[in-house]
Amino acid sequence: MSWREVPDLLAVGLLIYAFVTVSRPAGNAMTRLWLAGWICVEVHFAAYSFLDLPGWRGVLADIVGTAALVWCAALFCWSMDPRPRQRESRLLFWAVSAVYTFYLALASLPVPPSGLLVVAASLFALVPLAIVAMAPQAERPSTRWITVGLNAALAMALLRWQFSPHGADLMNVLPLFVAYFICCLQFSFSKQRKTGGFVVTALGLLAWSLVFPVGMVFDLFWPKVEVGPEVWNLPKYLVAVGMILLLLEGQLKRNQHLAQHDALTGLPNRRLFQDRISGAIERARQHQACMAMLAIDLDGFKQVNDTLGHHVGDAVLQQVARLFSGRLRRIDTLARTGGDEFSVVLEGPITRKEAADVASALRQLLDTPLSIDGHTMQIGASIGLAIFPDDAQTPHGLCIRADERMYVAKRNGGCAVQAG
């Protein structure tokens, strides 16, 4: 066993531990496939530590170590597929991984059979094309054609040069280069947010793909130039750092969302609502226009909680949020600002009559009894309306005036709109 791979084994092991720790709070299919890819890298280093074994054991270590790199690239590509759970996506992963493994296993033999090499090289083009063409056109992500096109180019290159004087080198280098270059392109065209983690990961994947041809060029033309293994392995760690950054950025975005949104309904909470109403007032002031705020309190909600339980009450709030959201414009803001209280910012320009019409429409949405878990219940709404700048000129003043009018509507019997 060679001890040269031990530092990399330990380093990748620590990266896997860090990856698991970071991804655990919100792991999904993509992060699980990334983790599986890094386990393959660990297998790669473990297998390469036995390359110096004599005979078939050294050949087997070479096959396993190289195949592990291929499976890592295939797992990364699978994680970036827009529809990873689709049958064709899973089939593409397994079939392409098998083709690469088969070819590289043949290339690792001391005397590879020429006929099988021709067949295996042809499979690079035929297998991905057949699988991608199998999927209905409407359900076929366009990015899969990257896999088809580059594997077809790989097949042509291998059929042309695998029996040339440098064919033995090309048979090992070209498949690995194409596998990671496809991964780089798939990632670049994915729907990942273009953040620092995205840039680091994309550049790392590009560098990882270029390591193989650049290493071959050094071996062929500058054999006396010694490049340390840490240089060739640097892109791997660059990709790992980039992926961990992406996970941390995703967690930060989720935490920001949770800090500003209601966990039950997904609507903006009071903090975000205050920002939205301040912005709406400022825009209305700049355009010398009016904007409106609605304060909404559900009537009969406490009785639902007391008689049917809080789980039914939660379902009522979620359904009311969906009903109200469907009635408002995209530029307006609906927020949950209390237990059974909602608030609305109606962006200007808007008149008092138009705002009152919106309030009446929201109230009328609740005229139809709600049906939840086999229970039918009637929920109403008392709504107070305040207009900027007529009723108040600050967010705090507007909220106070809308709340006052909402309570007037409630004292008058509820299920009403108080506009002024």
C-alpha positions as CSV (number, residue, x, y, z in Angstrom):
1,M,0.0,0.0,0.0
2,S,1.2,3.5,-0.9
3,W,1.1,6.1,1.8
4,R,1.1,9.0,-0.6
5,E,-2.7,9.0,-0.8
6,V,-3.2,9.1,3.0
7,P,-3.2,12.9,3.2
8,D,-5.8,13.1,0.4
9,L,-7.9,10.4,2.1
10,L,-7.9,12.3,5.3
11,A,-8.6,15.6,3.6
12,V,-11.5,14.3,1.6
13,G,-12.8,12.5,4.7
14,L,-12.9,15.8,6.6
15,L,-14.6,17.4,3.6
16,I,-17.3,14.7,3.6
17,Y,-17.8,15.3,7.4
18,A,-18.1,19.0,6.8
19,F,-20.4,18.4,3.9
20,V,-22.7,16.2,6.0
21,T,-22.7,18.7,8.8
22,V,-23.6,21.6,6.5
23,S,-26.2,19.8,4.5
24,R,-28.0,18.0,7.3
25,P,-30.5,20.7,8.3
26,A,-32.0,20.9,4.8
27,G,-30.7,18.0,2.8
28,N,-32.3,17.3,-0.6
29,A,-31.8,15.0,-3.6
30,M,-29.1,17.3,-5.0
31,T,-27.0,17.4,-1.8
32,R,-27.3,13.6,-1.3
33,L,-26.0,13.1,-4.9
34,W,-23.2,15.5,-4.2
35,L,-22.3,13.6,-1.0
36,A,-22.3,10.3,-2.9
37,G,-19.9,11.9,-5.4
38,W,-17.5,12.8,-2.7
39,I,-17.7,9.3,-1.3
40,C,-16.6,8.2,-4.8
41,V,-13.6,10.5,-4.6
42,E,-12.7,8.9,-1.3
43,V,-12.9,5.5,-2.9
44,H,-10.7,6.8,-5.8
45,F,-7.9,7.8,-3.4
46,A,-8.3,4.5,-1.4
47,A,-8.0,2.4,-4.6
48,Y,-5.1,4.4,-5.9
49,S,-3.1,3.7,-2.8
50,F,-2.9,0.1,-4.0
51,L,-1.7,0.9,-7.5
52,D,1.8,-0.5,-6.8
53,L,0.5,-4.0,-6.1
54,P,1.8,-6.5,-8.6
55,G,-0.2,-8.3,-11.2
56,W,-4.0,-8.3,-11.4
57,R,-4.4,-6.6,-8.0
58,G,-2.7,-3.4,-9.3
59,V,-4.8,-3.5,-12.4
60,L,-8.0,-3.9,-10.4
61,A,-7.0,-1.0,-8.1
62,D,-6.5,1.2,-11.3
63,I,-9.9,0.2,-12.6
64,V,-11.7,0.8,-9.4
65,G,-9.9,4.2,-8.7
66,T,-10.6,5.5,-12.3
67,A,-14.2,4.2,-12.3
68,A,-14.8,6.0,-9.0
69,L,-13.8,9.3,-10.6
70,V,-16.2,8.6,-13.5
71,W,-19.1,7.8,-11.1
72,C,-18.3,11.0,-9.2
73,A,-18.7,13.1,-12.4
74,A,-21.9,11.2,-13.3
75,L,-23.4,11.8,-9.8
76,F,-22.7,15.5,-10.1
77,C,-24.3,15.6,-13.5
78,W,-27.3,13.7,-12.3
79,S,-27.7,16.2,-9.4
80,M,-27.9,19.1,-11.9
81,D,-30.5,17.5,-14.1
82,P,-33.7,19.6,-14.0
83,R,-35.7,16.4,-13.5
84,P,-33.5,14.1,-11.6
85,R,-36.4,11.8,-10.5
86,Q,-37.6,11.2,-14.0
87,R,-37.1,7.6,-15.2
88,E,-35.0,8.7,-18.2
89,S,-32.7,10.7,-15.9
90,R,-32.0,7.8,-13.7
91,L,-31.5,5.5,-16.7
92,L,-29.1,8.0,-18.3
93,F,-27.0,8.1,-15.1
94,W,-26.7,4.3,-14.8
95,A,-26.2,3.6,-18.5
96,V,-23.6,6.4,-19.1
97,S,-21.7,5.4,-15.9
98,A,-21.7,1.8,-17.1
99,V,-20.4,2.7,-20.5
100,Y,-17.6,4.8,-19.1
101,T,-16.6,2.1,-16.6
102,F,-16.6,-0.6,-19.3
103,Y,-14.4,1.5,-21.6
104,L,-12.0,2.5,-18.9
105,A,-11.8,-1.0,-17.6
106,L,-10.8,-2.2,-21.1
107,A,-8.3,0.7,-21.4
108,S,-6.6,-0.4,-18.1
109,L,-5.9,-3.9,-19.4
110,P,-2.3,-4.6,-20.5
111,V,-3.5,-5.6,-23.9
112,P,-7.0,-4.4,-24.5
113,P,-9.0,-6.2,-27.2
114,S,-9.3,-3.9,-30.2
115,G,-12.7,-5.1,-31.3
116,L,-14.2,-4.5,-27.8
117,L,-12.6,-1.1,-27.8
118,V,-14.4,-0.1,-31.0
119,V,-17.7,-1.3,-29.6
120,A,-17.2,0.4,-26.3
121,A,-16.2,3.7,-28.0
122,S,-19.3,3.6,-30.2
123,L,-21.5,3.2,-27.1
124,F,-20.4,6.6,-25.9
125,A,-22.5,8.1,-28.8
126,L,-25.3,5.5,-29.1
127,V,-26.4,5.0,-25.5
128,P,-27.0,8.7,-24.4
129,L,-28.7,9.4,-27.7
130,A,-31.0,6.5,-27.4
131,I,-32.0,7.3,-23.8
132,V,-32.5,11.1,-24.3
133,A,-34.5,10.4,-27.5
134,M,-36.7,8.0,-25.6
135,A,-38.2,10.7,-23.4
136,P,-41.2,12.7,-24.7
137,Q,-40.1,16.0,-26.2
138,A,-42.1,18.0,-23.7
139,E,-40.5,16.3,-20.8
140,R,-36.9,16.3,-22.1
141,P,-34.7,19.0,-20.6
142,S,-32.6,20.7,-23.3
143,T,-29.4,20.4,-21.1
144,R,-29.4,16.6,-21.6
145,W,-28.3,17.3,-25.2
146,I,-25.0,18.5,-23.8
147,T,-24.4,14.9,-22.6
148,V,-25.4,13.6,-26.0
149,G,-23.3,16.0,-28.0
150,L,-20.1,15.8,-26.1
151,N,-20.3,12.0,-25.7
152,A,-20.8,11.7,-29.5
153,A,-17.7,13.9,-30.0
154,L,-15.8,11.7,-27.5
155,A,-16.8,8.5,-29.5
156,M,-15.5,10.0,-32.7
157,A,-12.3,11.1,-31.1
158,L,-11.7,7.7,-29.6
159,L,-12.5,5.8,-32.8
160,R,-10.1,8.1,-34.7
161,W,-7.2,8.1,-32.2
162,Q,-7.4,5.3,-29.7
163,F,-5.1,3.1,-31.9
164,S,-2.6,5.9,-32.6
165,P,0.9,6.0,-31.0
166,H,-0.5,8.0,-28.1
167,G,-3.8,6.0,-28.0
168,A,-3.1,4.4,-24.6
169,D,-2.9,7.8,-23.0
170,L,-5.9,9.2,-24.8
171,M,-8.1,6.2,-23.9
172,N,-7.7,7.1,-20.2
173,V,-7.6,10.9,-20.5
174,L,-10.3,11.8,-23.0
175,P,-13.2,10.0,-21.2
176,L,-12.3,11.7,-17.8
177,F,-11.9,15.1,-19.5
178,V,-15.3,14.8,-21.2
179,A,-17.1,13.5,-18.1
180,Y,-16.0,16.5,-16.0
181,F,-16.4,19.0,-18.8
182,I,-20.0,17.9,-19.2
183,C,-20.4,18.3,-15.5
184,C,-19.0,21.8,-15.7
185,L,-21.4,22.8,-18.6
186,Q,-24.4,21.2,-16.9
187,F,-23.7,23.1,-13.7
188,S,-23.1,26.4,-15.6
189,F,-26.6,26.0,-17.3
190,S,-28.3,24.9,-14.1
191,K,-30.7,27.0,-12.1
192,Q,-28.2,27.6,-9.3
193,R,-28.1,31.2,-8.1
194,K,-25.1,33.0,-9.5
195,T,-23.3,33.6,-6.2
196,G,-19.8,33.2,-5.0
197,G,-20.3,29.5,-4.4
198,F,-21.5,29.1,-8.0
199,V,-18.4,30.8,-9.4
200,V,-16.0,28.8,-7.3
201,T,-17.8,25.5,-8.1
202,A,-18.0,26.2,-11.9
203,L,-14.3,27.2,-12.1
204,G,-13.3,24.2,-10.0
205,L,-15.2,21.8,-12.3
206,L,-13.6,23.4,-15.3
207,A,-10.1,23.1,-13.8
208,W,-10.9,19.5,-12.8
209,S,-11.7,18.6,-16.4
210,L,-8.6,20.3,-17.7
211,V,-6.3,18.4,-15.2
212,F,-6.4,15.3,-17.3
213,P,-5.3,16.6,-20.7
214,V,-2.8,19.0,-19.1
215,G,-1.3,16.2,-17.1
216,M,-1.0,14.1,-20.3
217,V,0.8,17.0,-22.1
218,F,3.2,17.3,-19.2
219,D,3.9,13.5,-19.3
220,L,4.5,13.5,-23.0
221,F,6.4,16.7,-23.6
222,W,7.9,17.7,-20.3
223,P,8.5,14.4,-18.5
224,K,11.3,15.9,-16.4
225,V,9.0,18.6,-15.0
226,E,7.8,17.4,-11.6
227,V,4.4,18.7,-10.6
228,G,3.3,17.7,-7.1
229,P,0.1,15.7,-6.6
230,E,-1.4,18.5,-4.6
231,V,-1.5,20.7,-7.7
232,W,-3.5,18.1,-9.7
233,N,-5.8,17.6,-6.7
234,L,-6.4,21.3,-6.1
235,P,-9.5,21.5,-8.4
236,K,-11.2,18.8,-6.3
237,Y,-10.9,20.8,-3.2
238,L,-11.9,23.9,-5.0
239,V,-15.2,22.2,-6.1
240,A,-15.7,20.9,-2.5
241,V,-15.3,24.4,-1.1
242,G,-17.7,25.8,-3.8
243,M,-20.4,23.3,-3.0
244,I,-20.1,23.9,0.7
245,L,-20.4,27.6,0.0
246,L,-23.5,27.0,-2.0
247,L,-25.1,25.0,0.8
248,L,-24.2,27.8,3.3
249,E,-25.6,30.4,1.0
250,G,-28.8,28.4,0.6
251,Q,-29.1,28.1,4.4
252,L,-28.6,31.9,4.8
253,K,-31.3,32.6,2.3
254,R,-33.7,30.2,4.0
255,N,-32.9,31.8,7.4
256,Q,-33.6,35.2,6.0
257,H,-36.9,34.0,4.6
258,L,-37.9,32.4,7.9
259,A,-37.0,35.7,9.7
260,Q,-39.3,37.7,7.5
261,H,-42.2,35.2,6.8
262,D,-44.8,33.5,8.8
263,A,-44.0,29.8,9.2
264,L,-47.6,28.6,9.0
265,T,-48.9,30.5,5.9
266,G,-45.6,31.5,4.2
267,L,-46.9,35.1,4.1
268,P,-44.7,38.1,5.1
269,N,-44.7,38.6,8.8
270,R,-45.1,41.9,10.7
271,R,-41.4,42.8,10.3
272,L,-41.5,42.5,6.5
273,F,-44.9,44.1,6.4
274,Q,-43.5,47.2,8.0
275,D,-40.8,47.4,5.4
276,R,-43.3,46.9,2.6
277,I,-45.7,49.6,3.9
278,S,-42.8,52.0,4.4
279,G,-41.7,51.5,0.8
280,A,-45.2,51.8,-0.5
281,I,-45.7,55.1,1.3
282,E,-42.4,56.4,0.0
283,R,-43.3,55.5,-3.6
284,A,-46.7,57.1,-3.2
285,R,-45.1,60.3,-1.8
286,Q,-42.7,60.5,-4.7
287,H,-45.5,60.2,-7.3
288,Q,-47.9,62.3,-5.3
289,A,-50.4,59.5,-5.3
290,C,-52.5,57.5,-2.8
291,M,-51.9,54.0,-1.4
292,A,-54.0,52.0,1.0
293,M,-53.7,49.6,3.9
294,L,-56.3,47.1,5.1
295,A,-56.4,45.6,8.6
296,I,-58.3,42.3,8.6
297,D,-59.5,40.3,11.6
298,L,-61.2,37.0,11.1
299,D,-64.6,36.6,12.8
300,G,-65.5,33.3,14.4
301,F,-62.0,32.0,14.3
302,K,-61.6,31.6,18.1
303,Q,-64.7,29.3,18.1
304,V,-63.1,27.1,15.5
305,N,-59.9,26.8,17.6
306,D,-61.9,26.1,20.8
307,T,-64.3,23.5,19.3
308,L,-62.3,21.8,16.6
309,G,-58.7,22.2,17.7
310,H,-55.7,24.2,16.7
311,H,-54.8,21.9,13.8
312,V,-58.1,22.9,12.1
313,G,-57.5,26.5,13.0
314,D,-54.1,26.3,11.3
315,A,-55.7,24.8,8.2
316,V,-58.3,27.7,8.2
317,L,-55.5,30.3,8.3
318,Q,-53.7,28.6,5.4
319,Q,-56.9,28.4,3.3
320,V,-57.8,32.0,4.0
321,A,-54.2,33.1,3.1
322,R,-54.6,31.2,-0.3
323,L,-58.0,32.8,-1.0
324,F,-56.8,36.3,-0.2
325,S,-53.5,35.9,-2.2
326,G,-55.5,34.8,-5.2
327,R,-57.6,37.9,-5.2
328,L,-54.8,40.5,-4.8
329,R,-52.4,41.9,-7.4
330,R,-48.8,40.7,-7.5
331,I,-47.6,44.2,-6.6
332,D,-49.7,44.2,-3.4
333,T,-48.6,42.7,-0.1
334,L,-50.6,40.3,2.1
335,A,-49.1,39.6,5.5
336,R,-50.1,37.7,8.6
337,T,-49.5,40.2,11.4
338,G,-51.2,38.4,14.3
339,G,-52.9,35.1,15.4
340,D,-56.0,35.6,13.2
341,E,-55.1,39.0,11.8
342,F,-54.0,39.8,8.3
343,S,-52.8,43.1,6.8
344,V,-52.7,44.3,3.2
345,V,-50.7,47.0,1.4
346,L,-52.5,48.2,-1.8
347,E,-49.9,49.9,-3.9
348,G,-50.8,53.2,-5.4
349,P,-52.1,55.0,-7.3
350,I,-55.4,53.9,-5.8
351,T,-58.6,55.7,-4.7
352,R,-60.6,55.1,-1.6
353,K,-63.4,53.6,-3.6
354,E,-61.1,51.2,-5.3
355,A,-59.5,50.1,-2.0
356,A,-63.0,49.7,-0.5
357,D,-64.0,47.5,-3.4
358,V,-60.9,45.3,-2.9
359,A,-61.8,45.0,0.9
360,S,-65.4,44.0,0.0
361,A,-64.1,41.4,-2.5
362,L,-61.8,39.9,0.2
363,R,-64.7,39.8,2.7
364,Q,-67.0,38.2,0.1
365,L,-64.5,35.4,-0.4
366,L,-65.4,34.1,3.0
367,D,-69.2,34.1,2.3
368,T,-68.8,30.5,1.2
369,P,-68.4,28.2,4.1
370,L,-64.9,26.5,4.4
371,S,-64.6,22.7,4.4
372,I,-61.6,21.3,6.3
373,D,-61.1,17.8,7.5
374,G,-64.7,16.9,7.0
375,H,-65.8,20.0,9.0
376,T,-67.8,22.8,7.5
377,M,-67.4,26.2,9.1
378,Q,-68.4,29.8,8.4
379,I,-65.6,32.4,8.9
380,G,-66.1,36.1,8.4
381,A,-63.8,39.1,8.3
382,S,-63.9,42.6,9.7
383,I,-61.8,45.0,7.7
384,G,-60.5,48.5,8.4
385,L,-59.2,50.7,5.6
386,A,-56.8,53.6,5.8
387,I,-55.5,55.8,2.9
388,F,-52.2,57.6,2.6
389,P,-52.0,60.6,2.8
390,D,-55.6,61.4,3.7
391,D,-55.8,59.4,6.9
392,A,-52.2,59.3,8.0
393,Q,-48.8,60.0,6.6
394,T,-46.6,57.5,8.4
395,P,-46.6,53.7,8.5
396,H,-47.4,53.7,12.3
397,G,-50.2,56.2,11.9
398,L,-51.7,54.3,8.9
399,C,-51.7,51.0,10.9
400,I,-53.4,52.7,13.9
401,R,-56.1,54.2,11.7
402,A,-56.7,50.9,9.9
403,D,-56.9,49.0,13.2
404,E,-59.3,51.5,14.7
405,R,-61.7,51.2,11.7
406,M,-61.4,47.4,11.8
407,Y,-62.5,47.4,15.5
408,V,-65.4,49.7,14.6
409,A,-66.5,47.2,12.0
410,K,-66.2,44.4,14.5
411,R,-68.2,46.3,17.1
412,N,-70.9,46.9,14.5
413,G,-71.4,43.1,14.2
414,G,-68.4,42.0,12.2
415,C,-68.2,40.7,8.7
416,A,-68.0,44.3,7.5
417,V,-65.7,46.8,5.9
418,Q,-65.1,50.2,7.6
419,A,-63.6,52.6,5.0
420,G,-63.7,55.8,6.9
